Amino acid sequence: MAIARKPKPAAPAKKDADVDALIRKGGSVASQTKERTAASVVLRLPPDILSRVDAKVAERTVRIPRHQWLIEAVVEKLERESA
């Protein structure tokens, strides 16, 4: 069995150099505007209400998370009350 020399690493392509320069440059975190921030809210629901919510979520043709369903319900209520 013949022994071969260790291959020399290929010179980095210009594309690799551009990527490395971008990585070294770094960046900044996107600023958060007031519109994009969300507040966390703890919502305690009795088990019977939660099961009713889950049943309504399951009835939908396109499945959405319970969280999204609750947000839609709150928005609908706010729109009704402000009309």
PDB file with one MODEL, atoms N, CA, C and O in Angstrom:
MODEL        1
ATOM      1  N   MET A   1       0.847  -1.172   0.000  1.00  0.00           N
ATOM      2  CA  MET A   1       0.000   0.000   0.000  1.00  0.00           C
ATOM      3  C   MET A   1       0.891   1.232   0.000  1.00  0.00           C
ATOM      4  O   MET A   1       1.789   1.365   0.831  1.00  0.00           O
ATOM      5  N   ALA A   2       0.632   2.123  -0.935  1.00  0.00           N
ATOM      6  CA  ALA A   2       1.434   3.327  -1.068  1.00  0.00           C
ATOM      7  C   ALA A   2       0.934   4.380  -0.091  1.00  0.00           C
ATOM      8  O   ALA A   2      -0.263   4.462   0.183  1.00  0.00           O
ATOM      9  N   ILE A   3       1.823   5.160   0.416  1.00  0.00           N
ATOM     10  CA  ILE A   3       1.472   6.223   1.342  1.00  0.00           C
ATOM     11  C   ILE A   3       1.471   7.537   0.570  1.00  0.00           C
ATOM     12  O   ILE A   3       2.449   7.877  -0.096  1.00  0.00           O
ATOM     13  N   ALA A   4       0.396   8.251   0.661  1.00  0.00           N
ATOM     14  CA  ALA A   4       0.276   9.523  -0.049  1.00  0.00           C
ATOM     15  C   ALA A   4       0.478  10.664   0.931  1.00  0.00           C
ATOM     16  O   ALA A   4       0.242  10.533   2.132  1.00  0.00           O
ATOM     17  N   ARG A   5       0.916  11.771   0.392  1.00  0.00           N
ATOM     18  CA  ARG A   5       1.086  12.951   1.233  1.00  0.00           C
ATOM     19  C   ARG A   5      -0.273  13.521   1.619  1.00  0.00           C
ATOM     20  O   ARG A   5      -1.270  13.343   0.919  1.00  0.00           O
ATOM     21  N   LYS A   6      -0.280  14.196   2.729  1.00  0.00           N
ATOM     22  CA  LYS A   6      -1.499  14.867   3.187  1.00  0.00           C
ATOM     23  C   LYS A   6      -1.846  15.958   2.187  1.00  0.00           C
ATOM     24  O   LYS A   6      -0.988  16.768   1.834  1.00  0.00           O
ATOM     25  N   PRO A   7      -3.100  15.991   1.724  1.00  0.00           N
ATOM     26  CA  PRO A   7      -3.452  17.017   0.740  1.00  0.00           C
ATOM     27  C   PRO A   7      -3.377  18.409   1.363  1.00  0.00           C
ATOM     28  O   PRO A   7      -3.721  18.615   2.527  1.00  0.00           O
ATOM     29  N   LYS A   8      -2.918  19.350   0.553  1.00  0.00           N
ATOM     30  CA  LYS A   8      -2.849  20.735   1.015  1.00  0.00           C
ATOM     31  C   LYS A   8      -4.239  21.343   0.937  1.00  0.00           C
ATOM     32  O   LYS A   8      -4.972  21.104  -0.023  1.00  0.00           O
ATOM     33  N   PRO A   9      -4.606  22.129   1.945  1.00  0.00           N
ATOM     34  CA  PRO A   9      -5.931  22.757   1.877  1.00  0.00           C
ATOM     35  C   PRO A   9      -5.989  23.741   0.718  1.00  0.00           C
ATOM     36  O   PRO A   9      -5.036  24.471   0.445  1.00  0.00           O
ATOM     37  N   ALA A  10      -7.119  23.737   0.054  1.00  0.00           N
ATOM     38  CA  ALA A  10      -7.303  24.648  -1.073  1.00  0.00           C
ATOM     39  C   ALA A  10      -7.385  26.071  -0.541  1.00  0.00           C
ATOM     40  O   ALA A  10      -7.878  26.312   0.560  1.00  0.00           O
ATOM     41  N   ALA A  11      -6.904  26.987  -1.327  1.00  0.00           N
ATOM     42  CA  ALA A  11      -6.980  28.390  -0.939  1.00  0.00           C
ATOM     43  C   ALA A  11      -8.448  28.775  -0.856  1.00  0.00           C
ATOM     44  O   ALA A  11      -9.230  28.427  -1.740  1.00  0.00           O
ATOM     45  N   PRO A  12      -8.835  29.493   0.201  1.00  0.00           N
ATOM     46  CA  PRO A  12     -10.250  29.864   0.312  1.00  0.00           C
ATOM     47  C   PRO A  12     -10.686  30.696  -0.884  1.00  0.00           C
ATOM     48  O   PRO A  12      -9.991  31.609  -1.330  1.00  0.00           O
ATOM     49  N   ALA A  13     -11.829  30.353  -1.369  1.00  0.00           N
ATOM     50  CA  ALA A  13     -12.369  31.085  -2.512  1.00  0.00           C
ATOM     51  C   ALA A  13     -12.769  32.488  -2.076  1.00  0.00           C
ATOM     52  O   ALA A  13     -12.934  32.758  -0.887  1.00  0.00           O
ATOM     53  N   LYS A  14     -12.921  33.365  -3.042  1.00  0.00           N
ATOM     54  CA  LYS A  14     -13.307  34.743  -2.729  1.00  0.00           C
ATOM     55  C   LYS A  14     -14.641  34.760  -2.002  1.00  0.00           C
ATOM     56  O   LYS A  14     -14.851  35.583  -1.112  1.00  0.00           O
ATOM     57  N   LYS A  15     -15.541  33.862  -2.370  1.00  0.00           N
ATOM     58  CA  LYS A  15     -16.845  33.802  -1.732  1.00  0.00           C
ATOM     59  C   LYS A  15     -16.699  33.512  -0.241  1.00  0.00           C
ATOM     60  O   LYS A  15     -17.383  34.122   0.582  1.00  0.00           O
ATOM     61  N   ASP A  16     -15.806  32.578   0.110  1.00  0.00           N
ATOM     62  CA  ASP A  16     -15.569  32.268   1.519  1.00  0.00           C
ATOM     63  C   ASP A  16     -15.010  33.480   2.256  1.00  0.00           C
ATOM     64  O   ASP A  16     -15.354  33.724   3.412  1.00  0.00           O
ATOM     65  N   ALA A  17     -14.153  34.231   1.586  1.00  0.00           N
ATOM     66  CA  ALA A  17     -13.577  35.417   2.207  1.00  0.00           C
ATOM     67  C   ALA A  17     -14.663  36.447   2.481  1.00  0.00           C
ATOM     68  O   ALA A  17     -14.645  37.108   3.519  1.00  0.00           O
ATOM     69  N   ASP A  18     -15.618  36.587   1.550  1.00  0.00           N
ATOM     70  CA  ASP A  18     -16.712  37.531   1.753  1.00  0.00           C
ATOM     71  C   ASP A  18     -17.572  37.124   2.943  1.00  0.00           C
ATOM     72  O   ASP A  18     -17.996  37.970   3.731  1.00  0.00           O
ATOM     73  N   VAL A  19     -17.823  35.835   3.068  1.00  0.00           N
ATOM     74  CA  VAL A  19     -18.622  35.337   4.185  1.00  0.00           C
ATOM     75  C   VAL A  19     -17.891  35.585   5.492  1.00  0.00           C
ATOM     76  O   VAL A  19     -18.487  36.039   6.469  1.00  0.00           O
ATOM     77  N   ASP A  20     -16.600  35.285   5.510  1.00  0.00           N
ATOM     78  CA  ASP A  20     -15.814  35.512   6.722  1.00  0.00           C
ATOM     79  C   ASP A  20     -15.798  36.983   7.111  1.00  0.00           C
ATOM     80  O   ASP A  20     -15.879  37.314   8.294  1.00  0.00           O
ATOM     81  N   ALA A  21     -15.695  37.865   6.126  1.00  0.00           N
ATOM     82  CA  ALA A  21     -15.691  39.310   6.415  1.00  0.00           C
ATOM     83  C   ALA A  21     -17.026  39.729   7.003  1.00  0.00           C
ATOM     84  O   ALA A  21     -17.072  40.536   7.932  1.00  0.00           O
ATOM     85  N   LEU A  22     -18.104  39.190   6.472  1.00  0.00           N
ATOM     86  CA  LEU A  22     -19.427  39.516   6.992  1.00  0.00           C
ATOM     87  C   LEU A  22     -19.579  39.034   8.436  1.00  0.00           C
ATOM     88  O   LEU A  22     -20.128  39.742   9.281  1.00  0.00           O
ATOM     89  N   ILE A  23     -19.095  37.841   8.705  1.00  0.00           N
ATOM     90  CA  ILE A  23     -19.185  37.305  10.066  1.00  0.00           C
ATOM     91  C   ILE A  23     -18.375  38.165  11.026  1.00  0.00           C
ATOM     92  O   ILE A  23     -18.843  38.490  12.117  1.00  0.00           O
ATOM     93  N   ARG A  24     -17.161  38.537  10.623  1.00  0.00           N
ATOM     94  CA  ARG A  24     -16.318  39.364  11.498  1.00  0.00           C
ATOM     95  C   ARG A  24     -16.913  40.748  11.712  1.00  0.00           C
ATOM     96  O   ARG A  24     -16.740  41.352  12.770  1.00  0.00           O
ATOM     97  N   LYS A  25     -17.615  41.244  10.701  1.00  0.00           N
ATOM     98  CA  LYS A  25     -18.221  42.576  10.809  1.00  0.00           C
ATOM     99  C   LYS A  25     -19.251  42.607  11.929  1.00  0.00           C
ATOM    100  O   LYS A  25     -19.369  43.601  12.646  1.00  0.00           O
ATOM    101  N   GLY A  26     -19.991  41.519  12.076  1.00  0.00           N
ATOM    102  CA  GLY A  26     -21.015  41.479  13.120  1.00  0.00           C
ATOM    103  C   GLY A  26     -22.216  42.298  12.716  1.00  0.00           C
ATOM    104  O   GLY A  26     -22.392  42.629  11.543  1.00  0.00           O
ATOM    105  N   GLY A  27     -23.022  42.616  13.670  1.00  0.00           N
ATOM    106  CA  GLY A  27     -24.221  43.382  13.379  1.00  0.00           C
ATOM    107  C   GLY A  27     -24.862  43.841  14.666  1.00  0.00           C
ATOM    108  O   GLY A  27     -24.287  43.724  15.748  1.00  0.00           O
ATOM    109  N   SER A  28     -26.034  44.353  14.532  1.00  0.00           N
ATOM    110  CA  SER A  28     -26.744  44.817  15.713  1.00  0.00           C
ATOM    111  C   SER A  28     -28.096  44.125  15.777  1.00  0.00           C
ATOM    112  O   SER A  28     -28.606  43.623  14.775  1.00  0.00           O
ATOM    113  N   VAL A  29     -28.644  44.111  16.935  1.00  0.00           N
ATOM    114  CA  VAL A  29     -29.958  43.530  17.139  1.00  0.00           C
ATOM    115  C   VAL A  29     -30.998  44.493  16.594  1.00  0.00           C
ATOM    116  O   VAL A  29     -30.897  45.705  16.782  1.00  0.00           O
ATOM    117  N   ALA A  30     -31.999  43.943  15.917  1.00  0.00           N
ATOM    118  CA  ALA A  30     -33.061  44.796  15.381  1.00  0.00           C
ATOM    119  C   ALA A  30     -33.747  45.513  16.531  1.00  0.00           C
ATOM    120  O   ALA A  30     -34.034  44.920  17.570  1.00  0.00           O
ATOM    121  N   SER A  31     -33.998  46.771  16.332  1.00  0.00           N
ATOM    122  CA  SER A  31     -34.654  47.524  17.392  1.00  0.00           C
ATOM    123  C   SER A  31     -36.104  47.099  17.510  1.00  0.00           C
ATOM    124  O   SER A  31     -36.766  46.805  16.514  1.00  0.00           O
ATOM    125  N   GLN A  32     -36.575  47.072  18.717  1.00  0.00           N
ATOM    126  CA  GLN A  32     -37.959  46.684  18.945  1.00  0.00           C
ATOM    127  C   GLN A  32     -38.795  47.944  19.090  1.00  0.00           C
ATOM    128  O   GLN A  32     -38.529  48.800  19.934  1.00  0.00           O
ATOM    129  N   THR A  33     -39.800  48.032  18.255  1.00  0.00           N
ATOM    130  CA  THR A  33     -40.697  49.159  18.356  1.00  0.00           C
ATOM    131  C   THR A  33     -41.815  48.798  19.308  1.00  0.00           C
ATOM    132  O   THR A  33     -42.013  47.627  19.633  1.00  0.00           O
ATOM    133  N   LYS A  34     -42.530  49.785  19.745  1.00  0.00           N
ATOM    134  CA  LYS A  34     -43.608  49.557  20.693  1.00  0.00           C
ATOM    135  C   LYS A  34     -44.698  48.663  20.112  1.00  0.00           C
ATOM    136  O   LYS A  34     -45.339  47.909  20.844  1.00  0.00           O
ATOM    137  N   GLU A  35     -44.909  48.743  18.801  1.00  0.00           N
ATOM    138  CA  GLU A  35     -45.951  47.949  18.154  1.00  0.00           C
ATOM    139  C   GLU A  35     -45.619  46.465  18.140  1.00  0.00           C
ATOM    140  O   GLU A  35     -46.525  45.632  18.133  1.00  0.00           O
ATOM    141  N   ARG A  36     -44.347  46.123  18.136  1.00  0.00           N
ATOM    142  CA  ARG A  36     -43.960  44.726  17.996  1.00  0.00           C
ATOM    143  C   ARG A  36     -43.786  44.008  19.329  1.00  0.00           C
ATOM    144  O   ARG A  36     -43.688  42.781  19.349  1.00  0.00           O
ATOM    145  N   THR A  37     -43.747  44.710  20.402  1.00  0.00           N
ATOM    146  CA  THR A  37     -43.569  44.046  21.678  1.00  0.00           C
ATOM    147  C   THR A  37     -44.901  43.485  22.150  1.00  0.00           C
ATOM    148  O   THR A  37     -45.963  44.030  21.851  1.00  0.00           O
ATOM    149  N   ALA A  38     -44.828  42.407  22.876  1.00  0.00           N
ATOM    150  CA  ALA A  38     -46.034  41.788  23.410  1.00  0.00           C
ATOM    151  C   ALA A  38     -45.841  41.589  24.909  1.00  0.00           C
ATOM    152  O   ALA A  38     -44.739  41.304  25.375  1.00  0.00           O
ATOM    153  N   ALA A  39     -46.902  41.740  25.632  1.00  0.00           N
ATOM    154  CA  ALA A  39     -46.851  41.540  27.077  1.00  0.00           C
ATOM    155  C   ALA A  39     -47.333  40.132  27.388  1.00  0.00           C
ATOM    156  O   ALA A  39     -48.281  39.639  26.777  1.00  0.00           O
ATOM    157  N   SER A  40     -46.685  39.503  28.324  1.00  0.00           N
ATOM    158  CA  SER A  40     -47.119  38.185  28.770  1.00  0.00           C
ATOM    159  C   SER A  40     -48.233  38.342  29.785  1.00  0.00           C
ATOM    160  O   SER A  40     -48.154  39.174  30.688  1.00  0.00           O
ATOM    161  N   VAL A  41     -49.264  37.541  29.629  1.00  0.00           N
ATOM    162  CA  VAL A  41     -50.408  37.592  30.535  1.00  0.00           C
ATOM    163  C   VAL A  41     -50.718  36.168  30.975  1.00  0.00           C
ATOM    164  O   VAL A  41     -50.797  35.256  30.152  1.00  0.00           O
ATOM    165  N   VAL A  42     -50.890  35.989  32.261  1.00  0.00           N
ATOM    166  CA  VAL A  42     -51.303  34.689  32.772  1.00  0.00           C
ATOM    167  C   VAL A  42     -52.822  34.666  32.796  1.00  0.00           C
ATOM    168  O   VAL A  42     -53.458  35.520  33.413  1.00  0.00           O
ATOM    169  N   LEU A  43     -53.387  33.691  32.126  1.00  0.00           N
ATOM    170  CA  LEU A  43     -54.833  33.582  32.036  1.00  0.00           C
ATOM    171  C   LEU A  43     -55.253  32.274  32.693  1.00  0.00           C
ATOM    172  O   LEU A  43     -54.873  31.191  32.248  1.00  0.00           O
ATOM    173  N   ARG A  44     -56.024  32.386  33.734  1.00  0.00           N
ATOM    174  CA  ARG A  44     -56.508  31.192  34.441  1.00  0.00           C
ATOM    175  C   ARG A  44     -57.959  30.971  34.048  1.00  0.00           C
ATOM    176  O   ARG A  44     -58.815  31.828  34.264  1.00  0.00           O
ATOM    177  N   LEU A  45     -58.220  29.803  33.466  1.00  0.00           N
ATOM    178  CA  LEU A  45     -59.568  29.471  33.037  1.00  0.00           C
ATOM    179  C   LEU A  45     -60.045  28.228  33.769  1.00  0.00           C
ATOM    180  O   LEU A  45     -59.266  27.305  34.007  1.00  0.00           O
ATOM    181  N   PRO A  46     -61.322  28.204  34.124  1.00  0.00           N
ATOM    182  CA  PRO A  46     -61.870  26.968  34.701  1.00  0.00           C
ATOM    183  C   PRO A  46     -61.807  25.852  33.653  1.00  0.00           C
ATOM    184  O   PRO A  46     -61.904  26.122  32.456  1.00  0.00           O
ATOM    185  N   PRO A  47     -61.648  24.623  34.089  1.00  0.00           N
ATOM    186  CA  PRO A  47     -61.515  23.499  33.146  1.00  0.00           C
ATOM    187  C   PRO A  47     -62.669  23.383  32.149  1.00  0.00           C
ATOM    188  O   PRO A  47     -62.445  23.013  30.997  1.00  0.00           O
ATOM    189  N   ASP A  48     -63.892  23.689  32.568  1.00  0.00           N
ATOM    190  CA  ASP A  48     -65.017  23.559  31.646  1.00  0.00           C
ATOM    191  C   ASP A  48     -64.939  24.595  30.521  1.00  0.00           C
ATOM    192  O   ASP A  48     -65.273  24.288  29.377  1.00  0.00           O
ATOM    193  N   ILE A  49     -64.504  25.807  30.833  1.00  0.00           N
ATOM    194  CA  ILE A  49     -64.360  26.828  29.790  1.00  0.00           C
ATOM    195  C   ILE A  49     -63.215  26.455  28.859  1.00  0.00           C
ATOM    196  O   ILE A  49     -63.322  26.616  27.643  1.00  0.00           O
ATOM    197  N   LEU A  50     -62.128  25.960  29.422  1.00  0.00           N
ATOM    198  CA  LEU A  50     -60.987  25.564  28.602  1.00  0.00           C
ATOM    199  C   LEU A  50     -61.363  24.419  27.661  1.00  0.00           C
ATOM    200  O   LEU A  50     -60.924  24.398  26.511  1.00  0.00           O
ATOM    201  N   SER A  51     -62.155  23.488  28.125  1.00  0.00           N
ATOM    202  CA  SER A  51     -62.570  22.386  27.248  1.00  0.00           C
ATOM    203  C   SER A  51     -63.491  22.901  26.139  1.00  0.00           C
ATOM    204  O   SER A  51     -63.451  22.393  25.018  1.00  0.00           O
ATOM    205  N   ARG A  52     -64.322  23.909  26.443  1.00  0.00           N
ATOM    206  CA  ARG A  52     -65.168  24.510  25.401  1.00  0.00           C
ATOM    207  C   ARG A  52     -64.318  25.226  24.356  1.00  0.00           C
ATOM    208  O   ARG A  52     -64.588  25.131  23.159  1.00  0.00           O
ATOM    209  N   VAL A  53     -63.286  25.946  24.813  1.00  0.00           N
ATOM    210  CA  VAL A  53     -62.371  26.618  23.887  1.00  0.00           C
ATOM    211  C   VAL A  53     -61.678  25.576  23.005  1.00  0.00           C
ATOM    212  O   VAL A  53     -61.601  25.742  21.787  1.00  0.00           O
ATOM    213  N   ASP A  54     -61.179  24.513  23.616  1.00  0.00           N
ATOM    214  CA  ASP A  54     -60.498  23.474  22.847  1.00  0.00           C
ATOM    215  C   ASP A  54     -61.431  22.822  21.828  1.00  0.00           C
ATOM    216  O   ASP A  54     -61.000  22.468  20.731  1.00  0.00           O
ATOM    217  N   ALA A  55     -62.694  22.664  22.181  1.00  0.00           N
ATOM    218  CA  ALA A  55     -63.663  22.086  21.249  1.00  0.00           C
ATOM    219  C   ALA A  55     -63.854  23.013  20.053  1.00  0.00           C
ATOM    220  O   ALA A  55     -63.924  22.548  18.915  1.00  0.00           O
ATOM    221  N   LYS A  56     -63.940  24.317  20.298  1.00  0.00           N
ATOM    222  CA  LYS A  56     -64.102  25.279  19.205  1.00  0.00           C
ATOM    223  C   LYS A  56     -62.860  25.315  18.311  1.00  0.00           C
ATOM    224  O   LYS A  56     -62.966  25.428  17.090  1.00  0.00           O
ATOM    225  N   VAL A  57     -61.696  25.217  18.930  1.00  0.00           N
ATOM    226  CA  VAL A  57     -60.449  25.199  18.156  1.00  0.00           C
ATOM    227  C   VAL A  57     -60.425  23.948  17.266  1.00  0.00           C
ATOM    228  O   VAL A  57     -60.016  24.019  16.107  1.00  0.00           O
ATOM    229  N   ALA A  58     -60.855  22.826  17.801  1.00  0.00           N
ATOM    230  CA  ALA A  58     -60.848  21.575  17.047  1.00  0.00           C
ATOM    231  C   ALA A  58     -61.862  21.579  15.902  1.00  0.00           C
ATOM    232  O   ALA A  58     -61.678  20.864  14.916  1.00  0.00           O
ATOM    233  N   GLU A  59     -62.927  22.375  16.018  1.00  0.00           N
ATOM    234  CA  GLU A  59     -63.951  22.435  14.977  1.00  0.00           C
ATOM    235  C   GLU A  59     -63.470  23.156  13.724  1.00  0.00           C
ATOM    236  O   GLU A  59     -64.046  22.974  12.651  1.00  0.00           O
ATOM    237  N   ARG A  60     -62.443  23.955  13.839  1.00  0.00           N
ATOM    238  CA  ARG A  60     -61.988  24.751  12.695  1.00  0.00           C
ATOM    239  C   ARG A  60     -61.434  23.869  11.602  1.00  0.00           C
ATOM    240  O   ARG A  60     -60.807  22.843  11.867  1.00  0.00           O
ATOM    241  N   THR A  61     -61.673  24.281  10.365  1.00  0.00           N
ATOM    242  CA  THR A  61     -61.161  23.534   9.222  1.00  0.00           C
ATOM    243  C   THR A  61     -59.642  23.605   9.181  1.00  0.00           C
ATOM    244  O   THR A  61     -58.966  22.596   8.983  1.00  0.00           O
ATOM    245  N   VAL A  62     -59.117  24.802   9.370  1.00  0.00           N
ATOM    246  CA  VAL A  62     -57.666  24.989   9.424  1.00  0.00           C
ATOM    247  C   VAL A  62     -57.278  25.068  10.882  1.00  0.00           C
ATOM    248  O   VAL A  62     -57.714  25.965  11.603  1.00  0.00           O
ATOM    249  N   ARG A  63     -56.464  24.136  11.311  1.00  0.00           N
ATOM    250  CA  ARG A  63     -56.071  24.049  12.722  1.00  0.00           C
ATOM    251  C   ARG A  63     -55.193  25.237  13.089  1.00  0.00           C
ATOM    252  O   ARG A  63     -54.233  25.550  12.386  1.00  0.00           O
ATOM    253  N   ILE A  64     -55.526  25.892  14.189  1.00  0.00           N
ATOM    254  CA  ILE A  64     -54.707  26.983  14.714  1.00  0.00           C
ATOM    255  C   ILE A  64     -54.419  26.693  16.186  1.00  0.00           C
ATOM    256  O   ILE A  64     -55.151  25.930  16.816  1.00  0.00           O
ATOM    257  N   PRO A  65     -53.385  27.280  16.730  1.00  0.00           N
ATOM    258  CA  PRO A  65     -53.103  27.087  18.151  1.00  0.00           C
ATOM    259  C   PRO A  65     -54.191  27.734  19.020  1.00  0.00           C
ATOM    260  O   PRO A  65     -54.838  28.696  18.605  1.00  0.00           O
ATOM    261  N   ARG A  66     -54.376  27.209  20.190  1.00  0.00           N
ATOM    262  CA  ARG A  66     -55.340  27.759  21.151  1.00  0.00           C
ATOM    263  C   ARG A  66     -55.034  29.226  21.419  1.00  0.00           C
ATOM    264  O   ARG A  66     -55.949  30.042  21.529  1.00  0.00           O
ATOM    265  N   HIS A  67     -53.764  29.560  21.525  1.00  0.00           N
ATOM    266  CA  HIS A  67     -53.329  30.930  21.785  1.00  0.00           C
ATOM    267  C   HIS A  67     -53.893  31.878  20.720  1.00  0.00           C
ATOM    268  O   HIS A  67     -54.425  32.941  21.040  1.00  0.00           O
ATOM    269  N   GLN A  68     -53.770  31.481  19.463  1.00  0.00           N
ATOM    270  CA  GLN A  68     -54.266  32.313  18.368  1.00  0.00           C
ATOM    271  C   GLN A  68     -55.783  32.469  18.455  1.00  0.00           C
ATOM    272  O   GLN A  68     -56.309  33.557  18.220  1.00  0.00           O
ATOM    273  N   TRP A  69     -56.477  31.402  18.786  1.00  0.00           N
ATOM    274  CA  TRP A  69     -57.936  31.454  18.912  1.00  0.00           C
ATOM    275  C   TRP A  69     -58.330  32.439  20.012  1.00  0.00           C
ATOM    276  O   TRP A  69     -59.268  33.218  19.838  1.00  0.00           O
ATOM    277  N   LEU A  70     -57.630  32.408  21.128  1.00  0.00           N
ATOM    278  CA  LEU A  70     -57.933  33.318  22.234  1.00  0.00           C
ATOM    279  C   LEU A  70     -57.663  34.768  21.842  1.00  0.00           C
ATOM    280  O   LEU A  70     -58.426  35.658  22.220  1.00  0.00           O
ATOM    281  N   ILE A  71     -56.594  35.020  21.094  1.00  0.00           N
ATOM    282  CA  ILE A  71     -56.318  36.382  20.645  1.00  0.00           C
ATOM    283  C   ILE A  71     -57.442  36.870  19.736  1.00  0.00           C
ATOM    284  O   ILE A  71     -57.911  38.001  19.870  1.00  0.00           O
ATOM    285  N   GLU A  72     -57.873  36.010  18.806  1.00  0.00           N
ATOM    286  CA  GLU A  72     -58.974  36.390  17.913  1.00  0.00           C
ATOM    287  C   GLU A  72     -60.237  36.699  18.712  1.00  0.00           C
ATOM    288  O   GLU A  72     -60.954  37.649  18.397  1.00  0.00           O
ATOM    289  N   ALA A  73     -60.511  35.907  19.739  1.00  0.00           N
ATOM    290  CA  ALA A  73     -61.702  36.129  20.557  1.00  0.00           C
ATOM    291  C   ALA A  73     -61.621  37.468  21.291  1.00  0.00           C
ATOM    292  O   ALA A  73     -62.615  38.188  21.378  1.00  0.00           O
ATOM    293  N   VAL A  74     -60.466  37.797  21.807  1.00  0.00           N
ATOM    294  CA  VAL A  74     -60.294  39.070  22.514  1.00  0.00           C
ATOM    295  C   VAL A  74     -60.477  40.238  21.543  1.00  0.00           C
ATOM    296  O   VAL A  74     -61.134  41.226  21.872  1.00  0.00           O
ATOM    297  N   VAL A  75     -59.897  40.122  20.353  1.00  0.00           N
ATOM    298  CA  VAL A  75     -60.021  41.194  19.361  1.00  0.00           C
ATOM    299  C   VAL A  75     -61.480  41.371  18.950  1.00  0.00           C
ATOM    300  O   VAL A  75     -61.960  42.499  18.842  1.00  0.00           O
ATOM    301  N   GLU A  76     -62.183  40.272  18.721  1.00  0.00           N
ATOM    302  CA  GLU A  76     -63.606  40.363  18.360  1.00  0.00           C
ATOM    303  C   GLU A  76     -64.398  41.065  19.453  1.00  0.00           C
ATOM    304  O   GLU A  76     -65.237  41.917  19.160  1.00  0.00           O
ATOM    305  N   LYS A  77     -64.145  40.720  20.697  1.00  0.00           N
ATOM    306  CA  LYS A  77     -64.854  41.336  21.821  1.00  0.00           C
ATOM    307  C   LYS A  77     -64.540  42.836  21.886  1.00  0.00           C
ATOM    308  O   LYS A  77     -65.442  43.648  22.091  1.00  0.00           O
ATOM    309  N   LEU A  78     -63.291  43.197  21.716  1.00  0.00           N
ATOM    310  CA  LEU A  78     -62.912  44.610  21.744  1.00  0.00           C
ATOM    311  C   LEU A  78     -63.589  45.382  20.620  1.00  0.00           C
ATOM    312  O   LEU A  78     -64.037  46.508  20.833  1.00  0.00           O
ATOM    313  N   GLU A  79     -63.671  44.803  19.441  1.00  0.00           N
ATOM    314  CA  GLU A  79     -64.331  45.475  18.323  1.00  0.00           C
ATOM    315  C   GLU A  79     -65.826  45.646  18.569  1.00  0.00           C
ATOM    316  O   GLU A  79     -66.392  46.685  18.229  1.00  0.00           O
ATOM    317  N   ARG A  80     -66.468  44.643  19.153  1.00  0.00           N
ATOM    318  CA  ARG A  80     -67.891  44.753  19.469  1.00  0.00           C
ATOM    319  C   ARG A  80     -68.147  45.815  20.513  1.00  0.00           C
ATOM    320  O   ARG A  80     -69.112  46.572  20.406  1.00  0.00           O
ATOM    321  N   GLU A  81     -67.300  45.881  21.515  1.00  0.00           N
ATOM    322  CA  GLU A  81     -67.509  46.837  22.605  1.00  0.00           C
ATOM    323  C   GLU A  81     -67.212  48.269  22.185  1.00  0.00           C
ATOM    324  O   GLU A  81     -67.756  49.205  22.771  1.00  0.00           O
ATOM    325  N   SER A  82     -66.355  48.461  21.177  1.00  0.00           N
ATOM    326  CA  SER A  82     -66.038  49.828  20.767  1.00  0.00           C
ATOM    327  C   SER A  82     -66.974  50.335  19.679  1.00  0.00           C
ATOM    328  O   SER A  82     -66.911  51.511  19.318  1.00  0.00           O
ATOM    329  N   ALA A  83     -67.825  49.493  19.159  1.00  0.00           N
ATOM    330  CA  ALA A  83     -68.762  49.918  18.099  1.00  0.00           C
ATOM    331  C   ALA A  83     -69.990  50.595  18.683  1.00  0.00           C
ATOM    332  O   ALA A  83     -70.877  51.013  17.939  1.00  0.00           O
TER     333      ALA A  83
ENDMDL
END
